[in-house]
Amino acid sequence: MESSPLELYETAYRLHYAENKIPEALKYYEALIKEFPESNECGYAVVQIQKIKSNDVAASVAGKSKAHPLATLAFLLCLLILGGLGGAGLILKNKLSTAQKQASLSAKALANAMNGEDDAALMLLNEMKLLSRTDITPYELSALIYRKSGKIDKARAEYDTFFSLNPGERGKYGSMEELVPDPSKKSKK
């Protein structure tokens, strides 16, 4: 057994640093302080005990700062939801922008048609058709312009084009005769 402060300190130091047996090293450091409080080694032992305890505190704090798996999952889920909302916002913005452009084009086309500028109105309506294949409005307005100028075949071609692009819509708007009545077949009353 160690009998001098130097022997106690050397044993404690070896256990502490070479063998990594911290609890045993603590016992030797504490025995050194208790048995030889006036020795130089006692001061060194106090420093080593403080190092051990500060490492314990640091490890304890580091262990507590690790995120709980559920918190990590919740954070990732929030990020995913925010990404989804951002994507949905972009889609909505694009749809609103397209709808605004369609409304503007239809208003300009109607103004041109009312002023007798049928070719300009038809060009705007063709641009509107490119924005949405499922909107019947530009096809109907084009058909009205053609009907007004007596071009029944072209008016019917507008509806035929729309229905060929959207076959499920054919039954919603009635027959071609209802959509574009032939003026040569006037009903007699």
PyMOL commands that set and color helices and strands:
alter all, ss='L'
color gray80, all
select helices_A, chain A and resi 5-18+22-35+40-65+69-114+118-131+137-148+152-165+167-172+176-179+183-185
alter helices_A, ss='H'
color red, helices_A
deselect
rebuild
show_as cartoon
